[in-house]
């Protein structure tokens, strides 16, 4: 696509007079040409992270109040024939397409189509606006365009279901990209998962799950299972059998879903529990909480079970780890 696989650009690296023109060029190149305006055009502060993720592209955009209008004339000149499934992270946005409009708030999704005119306005707020845009060819979806037209310019909440899973995946991927934690060999797989989850979320929104490819359905189910496990780590009864029953699949199929992982389902649950315990033990705010209570909080049935599992992975009892971690944190604070 003409850019490195992952790149971050800042308007602050340019003279103030050039910043808004740079932003306008980025919008045209990365999404689709549009007429852009802003009350901050004289000194436009923005950050753009772009990542080519194989079948999709993820753009992480931070910007002030701005408006972008895509007209029929611009569509005739250039149309990448793409959808954008977008997550609002900071400040609200007003979006209009197909004679509909919606105010999309922080934490909401919305869908746009580059082949139809739109009017998008990032609204002022307490800080910079921020949006995560996953854009991909329409042909990459197993859903016909006519089924998705009802979703354009519509607020898609992310509190539950596949919308929540897709939004969580998109946000964690964007964070990893911004922090430089994604290597180029990983980008193709990240894009495949993102596109599968986008397809599953859109299919669920229009009642077309039967149109999904088997791999997309499998990926969506695996992500639902992972989200369920993370929400229920504190339940001592969270076992592979319980997880399979909750999702109406056999334990054998659950284990097959996890075959690509280095850990079995039970080992992954234990790994996540120990990660949470590790963070709690190192937290000075939780110093008064007994070690056994921390283990119980994350699903270990007894202090002995917790101590045994912790020692097996970290080589020392959780109480010893806590003392070392808190001593080191106190020394660092004193040194500052």
C-alpha positions in Angstrom: 0.0 0.0 0.0 2.9 2.3 -0.3 3.8 2.7 3.4 5.7 0.7 5.9 3.7 -2.0 7.6 3.5 0.0 10.8 4.2 3.8 10.9 3.4 6.6 13.3 3.4 10.3 12.2 2.9 13.5 14.2 1.9 16.9 12.9 4.2 18.4 15.6 7.1 17.3 13.4 6.0 19.8 10.8 5.8 23.6 10.8 2.4 24.8 12.1 1.5 26.2 8.7 1.9 22.8 7.0 0.1 20.7 9.6 -3.5 20.8 8.4 -2.5 20.2 4.7 -0.6 17.2 5.9 -3.7 15.9 7.8 -5.9 16.4 4.7 -3.5 14.4 2.6 -3.4 11.6 5.2 -7.2 11.4 5.2 -7.3 11.2 1.4 -4.6 8.6 1.2 -5.6 6.4 4.2 -9.4 6.4 4.0 -10.8 8.2 1.0 -10.6 11.8 -0.5 -12.8 14.3 1.3 -13.2 18.0 1.9 -11.7 18.6 5.3 -12.1 21.7 7.5 -11.3 22.6 11.1 -11.4 25.7 13.4 -7.8 24.5 14.3 -6.5 24.6 10.8 -3.9 27.2 11.6 -2.1 24.9 14.0 -3.5 21.3 13.7 -2.2 18.9 16.3 -2.7 15.3 15.3 -1.1 11.9 15.5 -1.6 9.1 13.0 -0.6 5.4 13.4 -1.1 3.3 10.3 -0.8 -0.5 10.2 -1.2 -2.7 7.2 -2.7 -5.9 8.6 -2.9 -8.1 5.6 -6.5 -8.2 4.6 -7.3 -5.0 6.5 -5.7 -1.7 7.6 -6.0 -0.2 11.1 -5.6 3.5 11.5 -5.3 5.1 14.9 -6.2 8.8 14.6 -5.9 11.5 17.3 -7.1 14.9 16.3 -8.9 18.1 17.4 -12.3 19.3 16.2 -12.5 18.6 12.4 -15.0 18.0 9.6 -14.7 15.7 6.6 -17.2 15.7 3.8 -17.1 13.1 1.0 -19.0 14.2 -2.1 -20.3 12.4 -5.2 -17.7 14.2 -7.3 -14.9 12.9 -5.1 -16.4 9.4 -5.3 -16.4 9.5 -9.1 -12.7 10.6 -9.0 -11.6 7.9 -6.6 -13.4 5.1 -4.7 -11.4 2.4 -2.8 -14.7 0.5 -2.5 -14.2 -0.2 1.2 -16.0 -0.3 4.5 -14.7 1.3 7.7 -15.8 -0.1 11.0 -14.7 2.5 13.5 -14.4 2.7 17.3 -14.7 6.1 19.0 -12.1 6.3 21.8 -12.1 10.0 22.7 -14.8 12.7 22.3 -18.0 12.2 20.3 -18.5 12.3 16.5 -21.5 13.2 14.4 -21.8 11.1 11.2 -24.3 11.3 8.4 -24.7 8.9 5.4 -27.7 7.7 3.3 -30.0 10.4 4.7 -29.4 9.2 8.3 -27.2 10.7 11.0 -26.1 9.7 14.4 -24.1 11.1 17.3 -21.5 8.4 18.1 -20.0 8.6 21.6 -16.9 7.2 23.3 -17.0 3.5 23.2 -19.4 3.2 20.3 -18.8 1.7 16.8 -20.1 3.0 13.5 -19.9 1.7 9.9 -19.1 3.9 6.9 -19.1 3.1 3.1 -16.5 4.9 0.9 -18.8 4.5 -2.1 -21.5 6.8 -0.8 -21.4 10.5 0.3 -20.9 11.2 3.9 -20.5 14.1 6.4 -18.3 13.4 9.5 -17.7 15.9 12.3 -15.4 15.3 15.2 -17.0 17.3 18.0 -15.1 19.4 20.6 -14.5 17.8 24.0 -12.3 17.9 27.1 -9.3 16.4 25.2 -8.3 15.4 21.7 -10.6 13.2 19.7 -9.5 9.7 19.0 -10.8 7.0 16.6 -9.7 3.6 15.6 -10.6 2.7 12.0 -10.5 -0.8 10.6 -11.0 -0.5 6.9 -11.2 -3.4 4.4 -12.5 -4.2 0.9 -16.3 -4.8 0.7 -15.5 -8.1 -1.1 -13.7 -9.4 2.0 -17.0 -9.7 3.8 -19.4 -12.7 3.2 -22.3 -10.3 3.5 -24.0 -8.5 0.6 -23.9 -4.7 0.7 -27.7 -4.4 0.7 -27.8 -6.3 4.1 -25.4 -3.8 5.6 -26.9 -0.5 4.4 -29.2 -0.4 7.4 -26.1 -0.1 9.7 -24.6 3.0 8.0 -24.7 6.1 10.1 -26.0 4.2 13.1 -24.6 4.0 16.6 -23.5 0.5 17.4 -23.0 0.1 21.2 -20.3 -2.1 22.4 -21.6 -3.2 25.8 -22.3 -6.8 24.9 -22.0 -9.5 22.3 -19.8 -9.5 19.3 -19.6 -5.7 19.3 -17.9 -5.8 22.7 -15.5 -8.5 21.6 -14.6 -6.7 18.4 -14.1 -3.4 20.2 -11.9 -4.9 22.8 -9.8 -6.6 20.2 -9.4 -3.5 18.2 -8.5 -1.4 21.2 -5.9 -3.9 22.5 -4.4 -4.2 19.0 -4.2 -0.4 18.7 -2.5 -0.1 22.1 0.1 -2.7 21.1 0.8 -0.9 17.9 1.2 2.5 19.6 3.6 1.0 22.1 5.7 -0.8 19.5 4.8 -4.3 20.7 3.7 -5.7 17.3 6.3 -7.1 14.9 5.8 -7.1 11.2 5.4 -10.9 11.0 2.5 -10.7 13.4 0.5 -8.2 11.4 -1.1 -10.6 8.9 -2.6 -12.8 11.7 -3.8 -9.7 13.6 -5.6 -8.6 10.4 -7.2 -11.9 9.8 -8.6 -12.0 13.3 -9.8 -8.4 13.2 -11.6 -9.0 9.9 -13.2 -12.2 11.2 -14.4 -10.4 14.3 -15.7 -7.4 12.2 -17.6 -9.8 9.9 -19.1 -11.6 13.0 -20.1 -8.4 14.6 -21.8 -7.1 11.4 -23.5 -10.4 10.7 -24.9 -10.5 14.2 -26.2 -6.9 13.9 -28.2 -7.9 10.8 -29.1 -11.5 11.8 -26.9 -13.1 9.1 -24.7 -15.3 11.1 -25.5 -18.2 8.7 -23.5 -16.3 6.0 -20.2 -16.5 7.9 -17.4 -18.8 6.7 -16.6 -21.7 9.1 -13.2 -20.1 10.0 -14.9 -16.8 10.9 -17.5 -18.6 13.0 -14.8 -20.5 14.8 -12.7 -17.4 15.4 -15.8 -15.6 16.8 -16.6 -18.5 19.1 -13.1 -18.7 20.4 -13.1 -14.9 21.2 -16.4 -15.2 23.0 -15.0 -18.1 25.0 -11.8 -16.1 25.9 -13.9 -13.1 27.0 -16.1 -15.3 29.1 -13.1 -16.9 30.8 -11.5 -13.5 31.6 -14.8 -12.2 33.0 -15.1 -15.3 35.3 -11.6 -15.9 36.5 -12.7 -15.4 40.1 -15.1 -18.4 40.0 -13.5 -21.5 41.4 -15.9 -23.5 39.3 -14.4 -22.2 36.0 -13.2 -25.4 34.5 -12.9 -26.5 30.8 -16.1 -28.6 31.3 -18.0 -25.6 32.7 -16.7 -23.4 29.9 -17.8 -25.9 27.2 -21.2 -26.3 28.8 -21.8 -22.6 28.9 -21.1 -22.3 25.2 -23.1 -25.5 24.2 -20.1 -27.3 22.8 -18.4 -30.5 23.8 -15.2 -30.4 25.9 -13.4 -32.1 23.0 -14.4 -29.4 20.6 -13.3 -26.7 23.2 -9.8 -28.3 23.3 -9.6 -28.4 19.5 -10.4 -24.7 19.4 -7.4 -24.1 21.7 -5.0 -26.4 19.8 -3.2 -23.4 18.1 -2.3 -22.1 21.6 0.8 -23.3 23.5 -1.4 -23.9 26.6 -4.4 -26.2 27.2 -7.7 -24.6 28.3 -7.0 -25.4 32.0 -3.4 -24.2 31.7 -4.5 -20.9 30.1 -7.1 -20.3 32.9 -4.4 -20.9 35.5 -2.0 -18.7 33.6 -4.5 -15.8 33.6 -5.3 -16.3 37.3 -1.6 -16.2 38.2 -1.1 -13.0 36.1 -3.9 -11.3 38.0 -2.5 -12.5 41.3 1.0 -11.3 40.4 -0.3 -7.8 39.7 -2.3 -7.7 43.0 0.7 -8.9 45.1 2.8 -6.1 43.7 0.2 -3.4 44.3 1.0 -1.3 47.4 -2.7 -0.4 47.7 -3.5 -4.1 48.4 -0.8 -4.6 51.1 -3.4 -5.1 53.9 -5.2 -7.9 51.9 -3.9 -11.4 53.0 -2.1 -13.4 50.4 -4.7 -16.2 50.6 -7.5 -13.6 49.9 -5.7 -12.5 46.7 -5.6 -16.1 45.5 -9.3 -16.6 46.4 -10.2 -13.4 44.5 -8.9 -15.0 41.3 -10.4 -18.4 41.7 -8.0 -20.5 43.7 -9.9 -22.8 46.0 -7.5 -22.6 49.0 -4.3 -20.8 50.1 -2.4 -24.1 49.7 -3.6 -24.5 46.1 -2.6 -20.9 45.3 0.8 -21.2 46.9 1.5 -24.5 45.1 0.5 -23.1 41.7 2.4 -19.8 42.2 5.6 -21.5 43.4 5.5 -23.9 40.4 5.6 -21.0 38.0 7.6 -18.3 39.8 9.9 -20.4 42.0 8.9 -18.9 45.3 5.9 -18.6 47.5 3.5 -15.7 46.8 4.2 -14.1 50.2 8.0 -13.9 49.4 7.2 -12.5 46.0 5.0 -9.8 47.6 7.7 -8.7 50.0 10.3 -8.5 47.3 8.0 -6.6 44.9 6.8 -4.1 47.6 10.4 -3.5 48.8 11.5 -2.8 45.3 8.6 -0.4 44.7 9.3 1.4 47.9 13.0 1.7 47.1 12.1 3.1 43.6 9.7 5.6 45.1 12.3 6.7 47.7 15.0 7.0 45.0 12.8 9.5 43.1 
